[in-house]
């Protein structure tokens, strides 16, 4: 097959989606398929460094604003607090697409135009994406199947203002390409020619598995080079700490985390953040720009994070319990609540991030060991990228056989 991967990244986000897309792309390439990417920004260089052909897409900006203003807002977002009470969930996928500029009329039209040209040039048989609206639209325009990563929280607030706004803009773009029949956003995102790939396990999700839906566990590929040459030290235990936007600020981490580990000379914590430009230590907390979690997690007794899917699933795959501080962001709260319900970690509110609360949960791996072993085994059973690859290929073949295309 000839496959176009659509790599979604947001002005304020990390590369979580790209790590999943790259892992799957490497598998398809290894199995003899032709793989191209549509991407923008720093992702282009990272993909080309891995040997992929990349078609350059326009770069989105927050609210579709000029890039210089968008960059200022993106930098501010690391410290910004969302307007909601503690303990409440805020936002949905469609609002997120609006905020990141991916559902901007001008941006989406240009992105679809370029991606459609790239797919036609490749002769694509399949599109694979994560959250990218232009990928879904191209699949519809070109009448080819699309596989997309999925989480049930994505269906939150269907028919809300931002859902309807996205639906109107999608149909505006379709009309531009002479597709004048109105189509519902639901059919574009969840229709018969859309395969839903869930990079998790059923215990951490709500979606039923069927012929169009597949759980695959973890499928992650390291995108960036680690700024740390990690080597485990004898008789030391480790903690992996990572926070994204809208969660715990770096200033708060610097104050509370060393206090929480005071007197625990047996523990070393690595705190990783994109905002850290130079490495430094505060007591037994090491502040770094990026560290390879695959190298660190086998030696960890705990992960402290913002509730992102990769941080949680990757930790649990290694049997490491998680302390999650998601703040109000809807997806992270969902992930964190599932984590706590399954007894493999704890969810704290932002105000809980203090030395006393953290210290009380440092030895969670001992308390939660039985649940952690069960979940770790379940990740092994779902077998990651191999399962995803096989199910996608079988699904595409079934579509061809039933002549739905």
C-alpha positions, 0 to 999 in steps of 0.5 A, spaced: 500 500 500 501 507 499 500 510 505 499 518 507 501 519 514 498 526 517 502 528 523 498 533 527 501 537 532 499 544 536 502 550 537 502 549 545 503 541 545 508 536 545 510 531 540 505 525 543 501 524 536 507 524 532 511 519 536 505 514 535 504 516 528 512 515 527 512 508 530 506 505 526 509 508 519 516 505 521 512 498 521 509 499 515 515 501 512 519 495 514 513 491 511 514 493 504 509 499 504 510 506 501 510 511 507 509 519 506 508 524 511 504 531 511 507 535 517 509 542 518 514 546 523 520 542 527 516 535 525 519 536 518 526 535 520 525 530 525 521 525 520 526 527 515 532 525 520 528 518 520 528 517 513 521 519 511 519 523 505 515 529 508 510 534 504 510 541 508 503 543 510 502 550 513 503 551 520 497 553 524 497 558 529 493 559 536 486 562 533 489 563 526 492 569 529 499 572 526 505 567 528 508 572 532 502 573 537 501 566 537 508 564 539 507 569 545 500 566 547 503 559 546 509 561 551 504 564 556 500 558 556 505 554 560 503 559 566 496 560 564 490 558 569 484 556 565 477 559 567 474 553 571 473 551 578 478 546 581 475 539 580 471 541 574 473 539 567 474 544 562 474 544 554 473 538 548 476 536 542 472 541 538 474 547 542 481 545 542 481 545 534 479 552 534 484 554 539 490 551 536 487 554 529 486 547 526 479 548 524 480 555 522 477 556 515 483 559 512 488 554 515 484 548 513 482 550 506 490 551 505 491 545 509 486 540 505 489 543 498 496 541 500 494 534 503 490 533 497 495 534 492 500 530 496 495 524 496 494 524 489 501 525 487 503 519 492 497 515 489 495 514 496 491 508 498 490 509 505 491 515 510 493 515 517 492 520 522 491 523 529 486 528 530 487 532 524 481 535 520 484 535 514 486 528 513 479 526 514 476 531 509 482 529 504 479 521 505 472 523 504 474 527 497 479 522 495 474 516 497 479 512 500 479 509 507 482 513 513 485 510 520 485 515 526 487 514 533 481 515 537 479 516 545 472 516 547 473 522 550 473 525 543 466 524 543 465 529 549 460 535 547 458 533 540 453 538 538 456 543 542 457 550 539 464 548 537 462 541 534 457 545 530 462 550 528 467 545 526 462 542 522 460 548 518 467 549 516 468 542 514 462 543 509 465 550 507 472 546 505 468 541 502 464 546 497 470 549 495 472 542 492 465 542 489 463 537 494 456 541 495 452 535 498 452 537 506 455 531 510 455 531 518 461 531 522 459 525 525 460 521 518 466 524 516 470 523 523 466 516 525 463 513 518 464 506 515 471 508 512 474 510 518 478 505 522 478 507 530 485 505 533 486 506 540 493 506 543 491 504 550 487 498 553 480 497 555 481 497 562 483 505 561 478 506 556 470 506 555 470 504 547 467 497 545 472 493 540 469 491 533 471 490 526 472 498 526 475 499 532 482 496 535 485 497 542 493 496 541 496 498 547 502 502 546 505 504 540 511 509 541 517 511 537 522 516 540 522 522 536 527 527 540 534 525 542 535 525 550 539 531 553 541 526 558 546 520 557 542 516 563 546 511 567 542 508 573 546 508 579 547 503 584 542 502 590 538 508 587 531 509 585 528 513 580 522 518 579 520 520 572 516 527 572 513 531 566 508 536 565 505 540 559 501 546 559 495 548 563 498 543 569 503 544 574 508 550 573 516 549 573 516 554 579 512 550 583 515 544 581 522 547 583 519 549 590 515 543 592 518 537 589 525 537 592 522 538 599 518 532 598 524 528 597 528 531 603 531 526 606 530 520 601 537 520 599 535 513 595 531 517 590 533 521 584 528 525 580 528 527 573 524 533 571 523 534 564 520 540 560 521 543 554 521 550 557 528 548 561 534 550 556 539 549 561 540 543 566 541 544 573 539 540 580 536 542 586 538 537 591 536 530 588 531 533 583 535 534 576 531 538 571 533 537 564 530 538 557 528 531 555 530 524 557 528 518 554 523 515 558 524 508 555 531 508 558 529 511 565 522 508 566 525 500 567 528 503 574 523 508 576 518 507 582 514 513 580 511 517 575 509 524 576 505 527 570 500 532 567 495 526 565 497 525 558 496 519 555 503 517 553 506 519 560 500 514 563 500 508 558 508 508 557 509 508 565 504 503 566 507 498 561 513 498 565 509 497 571 510 504 574 505 507 578 503 514 576 501 521 580 497 525 575 495 532 576 491 534 570 488 540 572 481 542 568 483 539 561 478 534 559 482 529 556 487 529 562 482 528 567 479 523 563 485 519 563 487 520 570 480 518 573 481 512 569 488 511 572 485 512 579 479 507 578 483 501 576 488 502 582 494 504 578 495 511 581 492 517 584 489 523 581 491 530 585 488 537 584 493 542 582 493 544 589 495 537 591 501 538 588 505 540 595 511 536 599 506 533 604 501 530 598 507 527 594 511 524 600 505 520 602 505 517 595 512 516 594 511 508 595 505 507 591 508 501 587 508 497 593 501 499 595 498 498 588 503 492 586 498 487 584 494 492 580 500 494 576 502 487 575 495 486 572 495 492 567 502 491 565 501 484 563 495 487 559 499 492 555 503 486 553 497 482 551 495 488 546 502 488 543 502 495 540 504 496 533 504 489 531 497 489 533 495 496 530 498 494 523 495 487 522 488 490 524 489 496 519 491 491 513 485 486 515 480 492 515 483 495 509 482 488 505 475 487 508 473 494 505 476 492 498 472 485 498 465 488 500 466 494 495 465 499 499 470 504 495 
